[in-house]
Amino acid sequence: MNSMSLDSYGADSVFKLAEIEKPVAKPGHVLVRIAATSVNTIDTMIRNMGADLPLSPALPAVLGMDFAGTVEAVGEGVTGFQAGDEVNGCAGGLMELQGTLAEYICADARLIAHKPKTLSMREAAALPLVGITAYEGLTRSNVSKGQKVLVQGGAGGVGHIAVQLANHLGADVTATGTGTAQMALISDLGARPVDFMTAKTADVVADNTGGVGFDVVFDTVGGANMANSFEAAKLNGHVSSTVALLEIDLTPAHFKGLSLHVIFMLLPMIHDVGREVHGNILKSLAETVDAGALKPVLDEKKFGFTDVNEAYARLASGQAIGKVVIDF
């Protein structure tokens, strides 16, 4: 089968069309013909860093984690799926797991779900990684009706899903971004937009919570912004972060009694522990989508199977609004 593979790692490495062996449906897995995949920040990190990231596949490597497609064969012991089913999931592209930049993937049935009926294949391919991450960040911090939630990076991949899910849960949502397009998107998704380039955290807290602080801060930016998240949270509040790779003084969190939740959704894939949780979350997300409360936003630029290098460059440019998707 055809794939877009890497023969080397690094910022200048190039995806090339290559023929690789077509997988078969082994026990507990399904063989899926891929219709679309999306590009996530972790994909670009693997391409750029290679062996410096312990989860990177051995070379030659087929990257890509998200997909939507059609089941062609079902392995021994699999229930709930059959040939012809349209599915989506996040099931490859790291360690020994073949990625989605190929015509077929042998996916662990625990990591997939039936595709939302109201989404196209390309929309469904944009949802798994960011959807699962947003779901985990909100549920672990116990977001509920009437709470005030701040989403840092509300126009990003995870952020724009978190805004919609928080709204669906009944929260009062504020979200940060910058620039006309991001501000418009955040507003369209039902949150109050805040330009992080001009707004001070103290003013955001005062204007949106009366100075009390947010019940939950979902930080998809991380780094130095973590200090802003601590400042924005109320006493005994929650901070969920998808980017906690830093050294930071936890003193502000201590004196507020904050709960910090580090969200790293790849753990079930890496360690083969609790993979069925991802399938269950995807099923729940599909129900939310089909109820009209959630929809992934796609970048206006379209890319085909052999345009992988351009798709990765688009995400890296920071100019994309919504998920970058590759159609097969």
GIFENJO-V11482 format. One record per backbone hydrogen bond with DSSP energy under -1.0 kcal/mol. CO is the residue of the C=O (numbers start at 1). NH is the residue of the N-H. If there is no record, write none. Layout:
co-><CO,CO>
nh-><NH,NH>
This chain:
co-><1,2,3,5,6,10,16,18,24,26,28,29,30,31,31,32,33,35,36,37,40,41,42,43,44,45,46,47,49,50,53,55,61,62,63,65,67,68,68,69,70,71,73,75,76,82,85,86,87,88,89,94,97,100,101,103,105,107,108,110,111,113,116,120,121,127,128,129,130,131,132,133,134,135,136,138,139,144,147,148,148,149,150,151,152,153,156,158,159,160,161,162,163,164,165,166,167,170,172,173,174,175,176,177,179,180,181,182,183,184,185,186,187,192,194,195,195,200,201,202,203,204,205,205,209,214,215,216,217,218,219,222,223,224,225,226,227,228,229,232,234,237,238,239,240,241,244,250,251,253,254,256,259,261,264,266,267,268,274,275,275,276,277,278,279,280,281,282,283,284,285,286,287,288,289,297,303,304,307,308,309,310,311,312,313,315,323,324,326>
nh-><20,103,18,16,61,13,5,3,26,29,109,75,107,72,73,105,70,328,68,326,44,45,46,47,48,49,50,10,52,53,56,95,6,99,101,91,89,35,36,87,33,84,31,78,28,85,71,115,69,113,67,97,93,102,4,34,32,30,111,279,90,88,119,124,125,131,132,133,134,135,136,137,138,139,140,143,142,147,172,215,216,174,218,176,220,156,160,162,163,164,165,166,167,168,169,171,170,146,149,192,151,194,154,196,183,184,185,186,187,188,189,191,190,175,177,198,199,204,205,206,207,208,209,211,212,234,238,150,240,152,242,225,226,227,229,230,231,232,233,214,237,259,217,261,219,263,246,254,255,258,257,236,239,241,267,270,271,272,277,278,279,280,281,282,283,284,285,286,287,288,289,290,291,293,292,323,327,307,311,312,313,314,315,316,317,318,299,39,37>
